[in-house]
Amino acid sequence: MNKERLEEIEDRFYKTGYEINTASPEPQQIRADLHHLIYTVNEQAERVEELEQQNKRYRELIKKMKRMVYDPDVDCGMICTEIIEMEESE
């Protein structure tokens, strides 16, 4: 995502109001800006989905760790192994 590009679009939007009847911006520029905004939103939506899945995995791991901590048959080494395996799977 290009922050500078988004700022340019924002400036252009607020300065001109994107009124098609005025001399600027050109319709081609409007299309290019909209394309960029749509691409950016789609990119962010994909990232949100990835982060939600990652958060789900972490929540499940935390629940598992809590169970392990209270299990008298589990030692610290087993918990550490679980953490290492989780880190390696990312």
C-alpha positions in Angstrom: 0.0 0.0 0.0 1.4 3.4 -1.0 0.5 6.0 1.6 1.7 8.8 -0.6 -0.6 7.8 -3.4 -3.5 7.7 -1.0 -2.7 11.1 0.3 -2.5 12.4 -3.3 -6.0 11.0 -4.0 -7.3 12.5 -0.8 -5.9 15.9 -1.6 -7.3 15.8 -5.1 -10.7 14.7 -3.9 -11.0 17.5 -1.3 -9.6 20.2 -3.5 -11.9 19.5 -6.5 -14.7 17.5 -5.0 -14.2 15.2 -8.0 -16.8 17.2 -9.9 -16.8 15.7 -13.4 -18.1 19.0 -14.9 -15.0 20.9 -13.9 -11.8 20.9 -15.9 -9.9 18.8 -13.4 -9.4 16.1 -12.5 -9.7 14.3 -15.8 -12.0 11.2 -15.9 -8.9 9.1 -16.6 -7.4 10.3 -13.3 -10.6 9.5 -11.4 -10.6 6.0 -12.9 -7.0 5.5 -11.9 -7.6 6.8 -8.4 -10.6 4.5 -7.9 -8.7 1.5 -9.2 -5.9 2.3 -6.7 -8.4 2.7 -3.9 -10.2 -0.6 -4.7 -6.9 -2.4 -4.9 -5.8 -1.0 -1.6 -9.1 -1.9 0.1 -8.9 -5.5 -1.3 -5.3 -5.8 -0.1 -6.3 -4.6 3.4 -9.2 -7.0 3.5 -6.9 -9.9 2.7 -4.5 -8.8 5.4 -7.4 -8.6 7.9 -8.4 -12.2 7.0 -4.8 -13.4 7.5 -4.6 -11.7 10.9 -8.0 -13.1 12.0 -6.8 -16.6 11.2 -3.5 -16.0 13.0 -5.4 -14.7 16.1 -7.6 -17.7 16.0 -4.5 -20.0 16.1 -3.0 -18.0 19.0 -6.3 -18.2 21.0 -6.4 -21.9 20.5 -2.7 -22.2 21.5 -3.3 -20.2 24.6 -6.3 -22.4 25.6 -4.1 -25.5 25.1 -1.3 -23.9 27.1 -3.6 -23.2 30.0 -4.8 -26.8 30.0 -1.1 -27.9 30.0 -0.1 -25.7 32.8 -2.8 -27.1 35.1 -2.1 -30.7 34.0 0.1 -32.4 36.7 1.5 -34.8 34.1 2.9 -31.9 31.9 6.3 -30.4 32.6 7.9 -27.1 31.5 9.8 -28.9 28.8 6.6 -30.0 27.1 5.2 -26.5 27.2 8.4 -25.1 25.7 8.3 -27.8 23.0 4.8 -26.8 22.1 5.8 -23.1 21.9 8.8 -23.9 19.6 6.6 -26.0 17.3 4.1 -23.2 17.1 6.8 -20.7 16.1 8.2 -23.1 13.5 4.8 -23.6 11.9 4.5 -19.9 11.1 
